[in-house]
């Protein structure tokens, strides 16, 4: 290995697969070898059996579907509001000066801290869970989009003004096309964070979802089901990340040129 030397696609897949093989091997050694009690950590075989039982007999597919709906709904609501605000903050400095202090303050507030208030305001239904994801995502996206738009090359803006572009034309024809690939990348990253917020929202006052299943399994000390739920979250998150990345590459091919 040499610093910053690239690897081929096949090598990347092989290295990634090798890590998972090593991880499962260490997990099997610790559990099947009797080094860790099954009360605290189920072995891989038990986890697979419990996962099959969840899917085949306990309706876990419905829980998975509910969790996905909550993530997509809350994240979409955050993106619809955050991206336009971020563009305005990046394009117009007075708007940035007006909003940035509050947004910078709010983005450090943990979404989980709002759950008691949201339960009071919105009950324990779907709206409360969507709002947890919304609060956890919206301020991050606003600030990151604002920074991206504000970093647009000044010479492109000046050239557009020289060619007679209006202020609205600058936003539509210079700032947005220049920033769009990075904005899409920001949304991909924050979508990953949204998955952590939804599980927190489902741990309290929920009757469905992966987080609800994990809470029930904790009460029964069923670590096999808990681990299976965690793995399902990771797999869905990884799949959504790969799909988002492929969509971004298709939508903005010049970014990879």
C-alpha positions as a Markdown table, in Angstrom:
| # | Residue | x | y | z |
|---|---|---|---|---|
| 1 | Unk | 0.0 | 0.0 | 0.0 |
| 2 | Unk | 1.1 | 3.6 | -0.8 |
| 3 | Unk | -0.6 | 6.7 | 0.5 |
| 4 | Unk | -3.5 | 7.8 | -1.7 |
| 5 | Unk | -2.9 | 5.0 | -4.2 |
| 6 | Unk | -6.3 | 4.1 | -5.8 |
| 7 | Unk | -7.7 | 0.5 | -5.7 |
| 8 | Unk | -9.6 | -1.2 | -8.5 |
| 9 | Unk | -13.4 | -1.9 | -8.1 |
| 10 | Unk | -12.7 | -5.6 | -7.7 |
| 11 | Unk | -10.2 | -4.9 | -4.9 |
| 12 | Unk | -12.6 | -2.6 | -3.2 |
| 13 | Unk | -15.3 | -5.3 | -3.2 |
| 14 | Unk | -12.8 | -7.9 | -2.0 |
| 15 | Unk | -11.5 | -5.8 | 0.9 |
| 16 | Unk | -15.0 | -4.8 | 2.0 |
| 17 | Unk | -16.2 | -8.5 | 1.9 |
| 18 | Unk | -13.0 | -9.6 | 3.8 |
| 19 | Unk | -13.9 | -7.2 | 6.6 |
| 20 | Unk | -17.4 | -8.7 | 7.0 |
| 21 | Unk | -15.9 | -12.2 | 7.0 |
| 22 | Unk | -13.4 | -11.2 | 9.7 |
| 23 | Unk | -16.2 | -9.6 | 11.7 |
| 24 | Unk | -18.5 | -12.6 | 11.6 |
| 25 | Unk | -15.5 | -14.9 | 12.4 |
| 26 | Unk | -14.6 | -12.9 | 15.5 |
| 27 | Unk | -18.3 | -12.8 | 16.5 |
| 28 | Unk | -18.6 | -16.6 | 16.1 |
| 29 | Unk | -15.4 | -17.2 | 18.1 |
| 30 | Unk | -16.7 | -15.0 | 21.0 |
| 31 | Unk | -20.1 | -16.5 | 21.1 |
| 32 | Unk | -19.9 | -20.1 | 19.9 |
| 33 | Unk | -16.6 | -20.5 | 21.8 |
| 34 | Unk | -18.3 | -19.7 | 25.0 |
| 35 | Unk | -16.3 | -16.5 | 25.7 |
| 36 | Unk | -19.4 | -14.4 | 25.9 |
| 37 | Unk | -22.7 | -15.5 | 27.4 |
| 38 | Unk | -25.6 | -15.9 | 25.0 |
| 39 | Unk | -27.7 | -13.8 | 27.4 |
| 40 | Unk | -25.6 | -10.8 | 26.4 |
| 41 | Unk | -24.8 | -11.6 | 22.8 |
| 42 | Unk | -26.5 | -14.2 | 20.6 |
| 43 | Unk | -24.3 | -16.2 | 18.1 |
| 44 | Unk | -24.7 | -15.7 | 14.4 |
| 45 | Unk | -26.8 | -18.9 | 13.9 |
| 46 | Unk | -29.2 | -17.9 | 16.6 |
| 47 | Unk | -29.5 | -14.4 | 15.1 |
| 48 | Unk | -30.4 | -15.9 | 11.7 |
| 49 | Unk | -33.0 | -18.2 | 13.3 |
| 50 | Unk | -34.6 | -15.4 | 15.2 |
| 51 | Unk | -34.6 | -13.2 | 12.1 |
| 52 | Unk | -36.4 | -15.9 | 10.1 |
| 53 | Unk | -38.9 | -16.2 | 12.9 |
| 54 | Unk | -39.5 | -12.4 | 12.8 |
| 55 | Unk | -40.0 | -12.4 | 9.1 |
| 56 | Unk | -42.0 | -15.6 | 8.7 |
| 57 | Unk | -44.2 | -15.5 | 11.9 |
| 58 | Unk | -44.2 | -12.1 | 13.5 |
| 59 | Unk | -44.9 | -9.8 | 10.7 |
| 60 | Unk | -41.6 | -8.0 | 10.7 |
| 61 | Unk | -41.9 | -6.9 | 7.1 |
| 62 | Unk | -44.7 | -4.6 | 8.2 |
| 63 | Unk | -42.4 | -3.0 | 10.8 |
| 64 | Unk | -39.7 | -2.6 | 8.2 |
| 65 | Unk | -42.2 | -0.9 | 5.9 |
| 66 | Unk | -43.4 | 1.5 | 8.6 |
| 67 | Unk | -39.8 | 2.5 | 9.4 |
| 68 | Unk | -38.9 | 3.1 | 5.8 |
| 69 | Unk | -42.1 | 5.2 | 5.4 |
| 70 | Unk | -41.2 | 7.3 | 8.4 |
| 71 | Unk | -37.6 | 7.9 | 7.2 |
| 72 | Unk | -38.7 | 8.9 | 3.7 |
| 73 | Unk | -41.6 | 11.1 | 4.9 |
| 74 | Unk | -39.6 | 13.0 | 7.5 |
| 75 | Unk | -36.6 | 13.4 | 5.3 |
| 76 | Unk | -38.6 | 14.5 | 2.3 |
| 77 | Unk | -40.4 | 17.1 | 4.4 |
| 78 | Unk | -37.0 | 18.4 | 5.7 |
| 79 | Unk | -35.5 | 18.5 | 2.2 |
| 80 | Unk | -38.5 | 20.4 | 0.8 |
| 81 | Unk | -38.1 | 23.2 | 3.4 |
| 82 | Unk | -34.3 | 23.1 | 3.9 |
| 83 | Unk | -33.0 | 23.2 | 0.4 |
| 84 | Unk | -34.8 | 26.5 | -0.7 |
| 85 | Unk | -33.8 | 28.1 | 2.6 |
| 86 | Unk | -30.2 | 27.0 | 2.2 |
| 87 | Unk | -30.1 | 28.4 | -1.3 |
| 88 | Unk | -31.5 | 31.7 | -0.1 |
| 89 | Unk | -29.0 | 31.9 | 2.7 |
| 90 | Unk | -26.1 | 31.1 | 0.4 |
| 91 | Unk | -27.2 | 33.5 | -2.3 |
| 92 | Unk | -28.3 | 36.5 | -0.2 |
| 93 | Unk | -26.0 | 37.6 | 2.6 |
| 94 | Unk | -28.7 | 39.6 | 4.5 |
| 95 | Unk | -30.8 | 36.4 | 4.6 |
| 96 | Unk | -27.7 | 34.5 | 5.8 |
| 97 | Unk | -27.0 | 37.1 | 8.5 |
| 98 | Unk | -30.7 | 36.9 | 9.6 |
| 99 | Unk | -31.0 | 33.1 | 9.8 |
| 100 | Unk | -27.6 | 31.6 | 10.4 |
| 101 | Unk | -27.3 | 32.4 | 14.1 |
| 102 | Unk | -30.6 | 30.5 | 14.8 |
| 103 | Unk | -29.8 | 27.6 | 12.4 |
| 104 | Unk | -26.3 | 27.2 | 13.8 |
| 105 | Unk | -27.8 | 27.1 | 17.3 |
| 106 | Unk | -30.6 | 24.7 | 16.4 |
| 107 | Unk | -28.5 | 22.2 | 14.6 |
| 108 | Unk | -26.7 | 21.3 | 17.8 |
| 109 | Unk | -30.0 | 20.4 | 19.6 |
| 110 | Unk | -30.4 | 16.7 | 19.8 |
| 111 | Unk | -33.6 | 15.6 | 18.1 |
| 112 | Unk | -34.3 | 13.0 | 20.9 |
| 113 | Unk | -34.6 | 15.9 | 23.4 |
| 114 | Unk | -37.7 | 17.1 | 21.6 |
| 115 | Unk | -39.6 | 13.7 | 21.9 |
| 116 | Unk | -41.4 | 14.6 | 25.2 |
| 117 | Unk | -42.5 | 17.9 | 23.8 |
| 118 | Unk | -43.5 | 16.4 | 20.5 |
| 119 | Unk | -45.6 | 13.7 | 22.3 |
| 120 | Unk | -47.4 | 16.5 | 24.1 |
| 121 | Unk | -47.9 | 18.5 | 20.9 |
| 122 | Unk | -48.6 | 15.8 | 18.3 |
| 123 | Unk | -49.4 | 12.7 | 20.4 |
| 124 | Unk | -47.7 | 9.3 | 19.8 |
| 125 | Unk | -48.9 | 8.9 | 16.2 |
| 126 | Unk | -47.0 | 9.1 | 13.0 |
| 127 | Unk | -46.8 | 12.9 | 13.0 |
| 128 | Unk | -44.6 | 12.8 | 16.1 |
| 129 | Unk | -42.1 | 10.4 | 14.5 |
| 130 | Unk | -42.0 | 12.4 | 11.3 |
| 131 | Unk | -41.3 | 15.6 | 13.3 |
| 132 | Unk | -38.4 | 13.9 | 15.1 |
| 133 | Unk | -36.7 | 13.1 | 11.8 |
| 134 | Unk | -37.6 | 16.5 | 10.4 |
| 135 | Unk | -36.0 | 18.3 | 13.4 |
| 136 | Unk | -32.9 | 16.1 | 13.2 |
| 137 | Unk | -32.4 | 16.7 | 9.5 |
| 138 | Unk | -33.7 | 20.1 | 8.5 |
| 139 | Unk | -31.1 | 22.4 | 10.2 |
| 140 | Unk | -28.2 | 20.3 | 9.1 |
| 141 | Unk | -29.3 | 20.5 | 5.4 |
| 142 | Unk | -30.0 | 24.2 | 5.6 |
| 143 | Unk | -26.6 | 25.1 | 6.8 |
| 144 | Unk | -24.7 | 22.7 | 4.5 |
| 145 | Unk | -26.6 | 23.8 | 1.5 |
| 146 | Unk | -26.0 | 27.5 | 2.4 |
| 147 | Unk | -22.3 | 26.9 | 2.6 |
| 148 | Unk | -22.2 | 25.0 | -0.7 |
| 149 | Unk | -24.2 | 27.7 | -2.6 |
| 150 | Unk | -22.1 | 30.5 | -1.0 |
| 151 | Unk | -18.9 | 28.8 | -2.2 |
| 152 | Unk | -19.9 | 29.1 | -5.9 |
| 153 | Unk | -17.0 | 30.5 | -8.0 |
| 154 | Unk | -17.3 | 34.3 | -8.1 |
| 155 | Unk | -16.0 | 34.5 | -11.7 |
| 156 | Unk | -19.0 | 32.4 | -12.9 |
| 157 | Unk | -21.3 | 34.9 | -11.2 |
| 158 | Unk | -19.5 | 37.9 | -12.7 |
| 159 | Unk | -19.5 | 36.4 | -16.2 |
| 160 | Unk | -23.2 | 35.8 | -16.0 |
| 161 | Unk | -23.8 | 39.5 | -14.9 |
| 162 | Unk | -21.6 | 40.6 | -17.8 |
| 163 | Unk | -23.8 | 38.6 | -20.2 |
| 164 | Unk | -26.9 | 40.4 | -18.8 |
| 165 | Unk | -28.3 | 37.9 | -16.4 |
| 166 | Unk | -30.7 | 39.1 | -13.7 |
| 167 | Unk | -30.5 | 38.3 | -10.0 |
| 168 | Unk | -33.0 | 35.6 | -10.4 |
| 169 | Unk | -31.2 | 34.3 | -13.5 |
| 170 | Unk | -28.0 | 34.1 | -11.4 |
| 171 | Unk | -29.7 | 31.8 | -9.0 |
| 172 | Unk | -31.4 | 29.7 | -11.6 |
| 173 | Unk | -28.6 | 29.5 | -14.2 |
| 174 | Unk | -25.4 | 29.7 | -12.1 |
| 175 | Unk | -25.8 | 29.0 | -8.4 |
| 176 | Unk | -28.2 | 26.1 | -8.7 |
| 177 | Unk | -26.5 | 24.2 | -11.6 |
| 178 | Unk | -23.1 | 24.7 | -9.9 |
| 179 | Unk | -24.2 | 23.6 | -6.5 |
| 180 | Unk | -26.7 | 20.9 | -7.5 |
| 181 | Unk | -24.3 | 17.9 | -7.4 |
| 182 | Unk | -23.0 | 18.9 | -3.9 |
| 183 | Unk | -26.6 | 19.5 | -2.7 |
| 184 | Unk | -27.5 | 16.0 | -3.8 |
| 185 | Unk | -24.5 | 14.6 | -2.0 |
| 186 | Unk | -25.5 | 16.5 | 1.2 |
| 187 | Unk | -29.0 | 15.0 | 1.0 |
| 188 | Unk | -27.4 | 11.5 | 0.6 |
| 189 | Unk | -25.4 | 12.0 | 3.8 |
| 190 | Unk | -28.2 | 13.5 | 5.9 |
| 191 | Unk | -30.5 | 10.6 | 4.8 |
| 192 | Unk | -28.1 | 8.3 | 6.7 |
| 193 | Unk | -28.5 | 10.5 | 9.8 |
| 194 | Unk | -32.3 | 10.3 | 9.5 |
| 195 | Unk | -32.1 | 6.5 | 10.1 |
| 196 | Unk | -30.7 | 7.1 | 13.5 |
| 197 | Unk | -33.4 | 9.6 | 14.4 |
| 198 | Unk | -36.3 | 7.2 | 13.4 |
| 199 | Unk | -35.0 | 4.4 | 15.6 |
| 200 | Unk | -34.9 | 6.9 | 18.5 |
| 201 | Unk | -38.5 | 8.0 | 17.7 |
| 202 | Unk | -39.7 | 4.4 | 17.6 |
| 203 | Unk | -38.2 | 3.5 | 20.9 |
| 204 | Unk | -40.8 | 5.6 | 22.7 |
| 205 | Unk | -44.5 | 5.4 | 22.3 |
| 206 | Unk | -44.5 | 3.3 | 19.2 |
| 207 | Unk | -46.6 | 0.2 | 18.3 |
| 208 | Unk | -44.7 | -0.6 | 15.1 |
| 209 | Unk | -41.4 | -0.2 | 13.4 |
| 210 | Unk | -37.9 | -1.7 | 13.8 |
| 211 | Unk | -37.2 | 0.4 | 16.9 |
| 212 | Unk | -40.4 | -0.9 | 18.5 |
| 213 | Unk | -39.3 | -4.5 | 17.8 |
| 214 | Unk | -35.9 | -3.8 | 19.4 |
| 215 | Unk | -37.6 | -2.4 | 22.5 |
| 216 | Unk | -39.8 | -5.5 | 22.8 |
| 217 | Unk | -36.8 | -7.8 | 22.3 |
| 218 | Unk | -34.9 | -6.0 | 25.0 |
| 219 | Unk | -37.6 | -6.7 | 27.5 |
| 220 | Unk | -37.4 | -10.4 | 26.6 |
| 221 | Unk | -33.5 | -10.4 | 26.6 |
| 222 | Unk | -33.7 | -11.7 | 23.0 |
| 223 | Unk | -30.4 | -10.4 | 21.7 |
| 224 | Unk | -30.7 | -12.4 | 18.5 |
| 225 | Unk | -33.7 | -10.3 | 17.5 |
| 226 | Unk | -32.1 | -7.1 | 18.6 |
| 227 | Unk | -29.0 | -7.8 | 16.5 |
| 228 | Unk | -31.1 | -8.9 | 13.5 |
| 229 | Unk | -33.0 | -5.6 | 13.7 |
| 230 | Unk | -29.8 | -3.6 | 13.8 |
| 231 | Unk | -28.4 | -5.5 | 10.8 |
| 232 | Unk | -31.6 | -4.9 | 8.9 |
| 233 | Unk | -31.3 | -1.1 | 9.6 |
| 234 | Unk | -27.7 | -1.2 | 8.3 |
| 235 | Unk | -28.6 | -3.1 | 5.2 |
| 236 | Unk | -31.5 | -0.8 | 4.3 |
| 237 | Unk | -29.3 | 2.2 | 5.0 |
| 238 | Unk | -26.5 | 0.8 | 2.8 |
| 239 | Unk | -29.0 | 0.0 | 0.0 |
| 240 | Unk | -30.5 | 3.5 | 0.1 |
| 241 | Unk | -27.1 | 5.0 | 0.1 |
| 242 | Unk | -26.0 | 3.1 | -2.9 |
| 243 | Unk | -29.2 | 3.9 | -4.8 |
| 244 | Unk | -28.8 | 7.6 | -3.9 |
| 245 | Unk | -25.2 | 7.6 | -5.1 |
| 246 | Unk | -26.1 | 5.8 | -8.3 |
| 247 | Unk | -28.9 | 8.3 | -8.9 |
| 248 | Unk | -26.6 | 11.2 | -8.3 |
| 249 | Unk | -24.0 | 9.8 | -10.7 |
| 250 | Unk | -26.8 | 9.5 | -13.4 |
| 251 | Unk | -28.2 | 12.9 | -12.7 |
| 252 | Unk | -24.9 | 14.8 | -12.6 |
| 253 | Unk | -22.5 | 12.8 | -14.9 |
| 254 | Unk | -20.1 | 15.8 | -15.3 |
| 255 | Unk | -19.2 | 15.6 | -11.6 |
| 256 | Unk | -17.4 | 12.3 | -12.2 |
| 257 | Unk | -15.7 | 13.6 | -15.3 |
